[in-house]
Amino acid sequence: MFNPPFRPHQLIPILSLVFFASLLLYAHKFKPEGRINATWQTAVNETIEEEFCANVKKDLNAWDVSENVVYRKSFETQLKTTISNIKASLGYFPKLFTVPPEFPIKYYFDESNTLSCDGATAKWLILVPQT
């Protein structure tokens, strides 16, 4: 008499596939923009932090080798130099490659992140004299 086009055991995987495809489409279409900006800012902060800490530790190592020969920049100048070096570098963000060129490359401090570099910044500010 009447033959259905799909049997129940064939219909379950098809409906499951349609359900998951619609979930993915919904998530892609309505993803929150603020979360993406927060992810970009996290990548920018981590990159600036790594570069800043590398420069601080380089100054401390140079100080250990020859004291009274090495001078440091001020904290603010070192941060500005780090940011300008990152802006000048093309594709400098190894953690996230989707940072758009118009996104502001600026370090944003928060309560837990003070650019301490595991205590190296405080030692750098005390030991190495400023120019």
C-alpha positions in Angstrom: 0.0 0.0 0.0 2.0 3.0 1.3 5.8 2.8 1.4 7.4 5.5 3.4 10.6 7.1 1.8 12.6 6.5 5.0 12.4 3.8 7.6 12.6 4.8 11.3 16.2 3.5 11.7 17.2 5.7 8.7 15.3 8.7 9.9 17.0 9.1 13.3 20.5 9.8 11.9 19.1 12.2 9.3 17.2 14.2 12.0 20.2 14.1 14.3 22.4 15.5 11.5 19.9 18.2 10.7 19.6 19.1 14.4 23.4 19.5 14.9 23.8 21.4 11.6 21.2 23.9 12.7 22.9 24.3 16.1 26.2 25.0 14.4 24.5 27.5 12.1 22.8 29.2 15.0 26.0 29.4 17.0 27.9 30.8 14.0 25.2 33.4 13.1 24.6 34.7 16.6 28.0 34.5 18.2 28.6 37.4 20.6 31.1 40.1 19.3 32.3 41.1 22.8 33.8 37.6 23.3 35.8 37.9 20.1 37.2 41.3 21.2 38.0 39.9 24.6 39.9 37.1 22.9 41.8 39.6 20.7 42.6 41.7 23.7 43.9 38.6 25.6 46.2 37.8 22.7 47.4 41.4 22.5 48.0 41.5 26.3 49.9 38.1 26.3 52.1 39.2 23.4 53.0 42.5 25.0 53.6 40.8 28.3 56.0 38.3 26.8 57.9 40.9 24.9 58.1 43.3 28.0 59.2 40.5 30.3 61.9 39.4 27.8 63.3 42.9 27.7 63.2 43.2 31.5 65.0 39.9 32.0 67.5 40.9 29.3 68.3 44.0 31.2 68.6 42.1 34.5 71.0 39.6 32.9 73.1 42.4 31.5 73.2 44.0 34.9 74.4 40.7 36.4 77.2 40.6 33.9 78.4 44.2 34.2 76.9 46.4 36.9 77.0 50.2 36.5 77.3 49.9 32.7 73.6 49.0 32.0 70.8 51.5 32.3 67.1 51.0 32.0 64.2 52.9 30.5 61.4 54.0 32.7 58.5 51.5 33.1 56.2 53.6 30.9 58.9 54.1 28.2 59.7 50.4 28.2 56.0 49.6 27.8 55.7 52.1 24.9 58.8 50.7 23.2 57.5 47.2 23.5 54.1 48.2 22.0 55.7 50.1 19.1 58.0 47.1 18.4 55.0 44.8 18.3 53.1 47.2 16.0 56.1 47.3 13.7 56.3 43.5 13.5 54.1 41.8 11.0 52.3 38.7 12.2 53.7 39.0 15.7 50.7 37.3 17.4 51.6 33.6 17.6 48.7 32.8 19.9 45.9 34.2 17.7 46.3 35.0 14.0 42.9 36.7 13.6 43.7 40.0 15.3 42.5 42.6 12.8 44.9 45.4 11.8 42.4 48.1 13.1 42.2 46.5 16.5 44.0 48.8 19.0 47.3 47.4 20.2 47.3 48.6 23.8 48.1 46.9 27.1 45.1 46.9 29.4 45.9 46.3 33.1 43.5 44.4 35.3 43.6 43.4 39.0 45.5 40.1 38.4 47.9 41.2 35.7 50.4 43.9 36.7 53.3 43.1 34.3 55.2 41.7 37.3 57.0 39.1 35.2 57.2 36.8 38.2 58.8 39.5 40.3 61.4 40.4 37.8 59.9 43.9 37.2 60.2 44.9 40.8 63.8 43.7 40.9 64.5 45.5 37.6 63.0 48.8 38.9 65.1 48.6 42.1 68.5 47.3 40.8 69.0 48.8 37.4 69.4 52.6 37.4 67.3 54.6 35.0 68.8 56.8 32.3 
